[in-house]
Amino acid sequence: MRSSRLRPVLFWAGCFVVPIVMLCVVAAVRGVYPFGGQSFLTEDLKYQYVDFFTWFRRVLAGEESVFYSTACGLGANTWGLYSYYLASPFNLLLLLFDQDHLTLFAFVVDALKLGCIQLAATFYLSRRFGLVRGHATVLALGYTWGLWSATNLRNPMWMDALILLPLLMWAVWLLVRSRRWVPLALLMAADVICCWYTAYMTVLFIILWTILEWWCAGRSDEAGAPVPLWRLAARFARPMLVALALSAWTFVPTVLSMAEAGGVEETSFLGIIRSILGAGSLQDAIRCLFTTNPPYLLRGLVPALYDRAHAIPQLYCGVLLMGGYVAFFASRGVPARAKRGLAALTAIMFASIVLSPLQAVWCGFRAPTGFYSRVCVFVAPTMMWAAAWAVRARRDARGNDGGETRASRLVAVGLLVVADLTLGACLAWRTVYAGYTQDQHDAYVSESREQVSELKAYDGGTWRMERTFTRAAQAALNEAMSMDYIGLSSYSSAHNQGALDFLSALGYNRREQISMRYAHPILASDALLGVRYACSAQAVAGESAVAGISKVDGAVTYENPYALSLGYLVSDDAAAAALDGTNPFERQNEFASALVGHEVELFRPAEATQVPSGDGLLAWDVSVPAGCVGYAYVNTPLDYEDGVVMDVDGTSEVDGWQWQNALWPFAEVEGEGGVTHRVTVGVNASGGDPVPLAEASCDFYCLDLATLRDVVGELSGGQVSFDSFGGDGILGTVTADADGWCMISVPHEAGWTVRANGTEVQTQGAFGGALTLVPVTAGENRIEMKFVSPGFVPGCALSAVAVVGLCAWCLRHRRRHRA
């Protein structure tokens, strides 16, 4: 008796462990942490998740607010970030790991998710097709460890969707066959709550899947009663609406947060259509229409040919699953209507993978950037369903014979499947995990933590700090969130686009991006936005090195002597101000003029003479007068995807690419007599020597430090003394000589409740809503700001009503069923 009870437990435990063992084997073979020196952090895990994990750990510990963060990009509503990246219940395990072991956390969580994916898929196959557990387990492995899964462990949030997808397919089957809708409502609500981004794609897939199951069932339920399509649609709508109501507490604030974010760097659906119709040739139209080319489609069937740098769809699901898919169409035991239904779904899926307009529909009516192809997530479950049907048809045709022989044969097949999928993952990982070691990551984090700690001990005030470099490549831009300081850089799909546009207008980075990269200090704007410290490997003109602060990657920390507080009194002109100048230097002049209430000219054009260059590059001699800092800015054409190479007096760097189009300051403050600098510009040839370009819009200006001192002097008398400046609240005191405005350098957005001396006041946005103006009165003003994500309170109320209503319906239904 005890053995019979223990056997199912051992089976499900083994089912859970097998994919985890496979992960460990793959990591050991590829030398990936914790079984090797190569870091498990890659792509978005390296650029975004690991920093968000550190921040969210503080949220769980009660040290930060889940609603807002002032750390990146002037500040942003973080509910979208939470639901986009961090809503998985597995992230509660963060409390068990410190910052030194977050890579281990990422590995452990991905391992646990793989085990849960295997359990969910096995459960689905055994329930939907009545397969014995052994058959279900072997087939489920192709879903758990297909090429899509193996190459997307770098996106942990997507793995939750893989857990729920087989369960949703099971719930669809229940809805179609027996009209049971509650499981679908609960599971879809869980999908929206845990993985908001993928939930949209899942809904589209589940709609198609419902139609497929209805078609395969002969358009009738298990009692044989006909179900017309309109009735199926009505039956499907109820659980979807209930799911939205149950998840409204997170769905509503997420939608409002993401609407604020925008996502301007991605091409819209209409933009894709316009590019196809407006193509200059048939070849260009085809290039715009298709997302990949035929050779890449073939490479998607072979793990050894996968390369993350190319548009290769992850189609491979193992030999067994793909063979089962073919057997489905060849089997006489599979009804013809099922074959026709799956063929239609396959055609839709394939078209969605290769045609850009359809792919955009699946990805929120915009062209996704990176991670091709997201729609491929639905290839493995479709093949798994077809293979399971083929296995069931073969079983029904042959009957139950040769139990022991079948068991031994099943074990052999299972071992071959494990070997096949493990080898495929090992081959695919060769381009996914490369170029970033765990020692490199740990050393950087340790140095950075030490630097921030020493800087806070040196200066106990409230200030911003930035770095001209990043931990990894050029996209790890959320270090301020992980290292607990206030910065400008930001890279997240949940951001405040108005704030980023404002920073771009000042010249910090290229316009119309969802990211902000602080590539160079801009002395004037840094001062006005409270960026007091900059960590740079090169000397910073106009700033002095801070002694006794540890270096990060050999870079020194510099202090901006002109930096103001993160809030101060400003003129009435700021309330109606906008940055409309033709270049970032003029916009900075407009910014400063609006703050002080009269026209100032921080920047003025420098004398620049175009001169011939022996290598054919564009060249100028730029004269910078005494007491000034020279700046150069290249307005790079959008079709120069790799940017340009700018050289100043023999020092060069790549500029004008996706996330970097910054003002470049010359080496130092010019002494008496000034200096003439030689500047050359050429097209970046992807790592080679720059090549000539036909023309470029180059602006050369000089910052007058005497004027900057005057501007700072006018504003410094009204600075806010802050007690706190974080997501959990902003609290500060300022004394005004008369009624007016106090500028707080966080975006003006719905969700803030602001009080001055205990009385709630109406704030106003400045510079397109990038900054917040708080009305103050003569005398001392105690300013208090609290943020709650818009839609959270009404969303919670709607979810509460939905929970009560669903419970009442279930109780009533249960009583009626008993009666």
Beta strands, then each sheet from edge to edge (+ up, - down):
strand 1: 68-69
strand 2: 76-77
strand 3: 464-467
strand 4: 490-491
strand 5: 515-516
strand 6: 531-536
strand 7: 544-545
strand 8: 556-559
strand 9: 567-570
strand 10: 603-605
strand 11: 607-611
strand 12: 618-624
strand 13: 628-635
strand 14: 644-648
strand 15: 651-655
strand 16: 664-665
strand 17: 675-683
strand 18: 697-704
strand 19: 721-726
strand 20: 729-736
strand 21: 740-744
strand 22: 752-756
strand 23: 759-760
strand 24: 764-766
strand 25: 771-776
strand 26: 779-787
sheet 1: 1+ 2-
sheet 2: 3+ 6+ 8- 7+
sheet 3: 4+ 5-
sheet 4: 9+ 21- 25+ 24-
sheet 5: 10+ 18- 13+ 16-
sheet 6: 11+ 12- 17+ 14- 15+
sheet 7: 19+ 20- 26+ 22- 23+
end
